[in-house]
């Protein structure tokens, strides 16, 4: 903090202060990278899950014994997608609740 204050005032500082300033900047950069990595992991997981559930919920084409094809919409696949969306909504509400609680403390 002292090194950053000296740098913002344009004052000269010794090598130790310069190293402290550099360390502080590197630490902030690493923290930012970690946050971005965690966010990307969550987004990729959600995207992958949405894609998989979308594929599962599509109507299936079954071939009957007489050779005719029938499109079938499986009820359990629809229920699975609805449960996923409900779970996602609950997760978002918990995140909002945690954010609001941080502001009240």
N, C-alpha and C positions, 0 to 999 in steps of 0.2 A: 504494500500500500504506500509506503514511504517512497519507494522507487518510482511508482507511477505518479505520485504527486510531484516529485522533483522533475520528472520528464515532462509533465504537462505544463510546468512553470518554465520550462526551457533551461533549467539549471543544469550545470555540469555535475556529474557524479562519477564516483570511482568504479573500478572494475567489479567489485563485489555488488554494488548497487545495480549495475548494468546486468549482471548475471541474475540477480533477484527479479528484475523486471522481465528478463527473458523467460525465466522459469514460470513466472505468473502467467505470461502470455501463452506459453506452451501448455500449461495446466488447463487454462480456459479452452484452448483449442482441442485438447484431448477430451474434455468433458463434453464439448459440443459434438465431437465425432461419436462419442458413446451414445449420446441422446439420439442422434440421427440414426445410428445403427439399430437401436432398440425400436425406434419408430418404424423404420423400414421393415424390420422383422415382423412387427405386428401387422403392418399393411400387407405384406406379402402373404402372411398366413391367412388373413381375412380374404384376400383376393383368391387364393388357392381354394379355400373352403367354399366360397361363393360359387366358383367355377364347378367344383365337384358336386355341390348340391344342385346346381342348375342342370348339370348333366343327368343326375339321378332323377330329377323331377320331370324330365321330358317324357312324353308318351313313348312307349315301347312298341315295336312292331313284332307281333308273334305270327308264326306260320302255323296254320291249323293242319290237321291230318289230311284234309281234303285239298290242301295246297293253297287255300285262300289266306291272305294276309289280313290281320286285324290289328288296329292301333289300340293299345290298352294304356290307360292312365292309372298307375298304381297308387292306391290311397296311402299306403305307408310312406311312399316317397313324398307325397304332398305334406303329410303330417311332419315328416322329418324337416322339410324346408321351413314350415311354420314354426316349429320348435327352435330352429336355428335363429330365425329372425327375432323371436321372443327373447332368446338368450342374449342376442346382440343388443337388443333394446335395454335389457336389464344391466348389461355391462356398461353401456353408455350412461345410464342413469346413475350407476354407482360412481362413475368417473366424475360426473357433474356434482354429485353430492359431496364427494371428497374435495373437489375444488372449492365449493361453497363453504365447507367446513373449515378449510384453511384460511379463508378470508375473514371468518368470524372469530378466529383465535387471536 
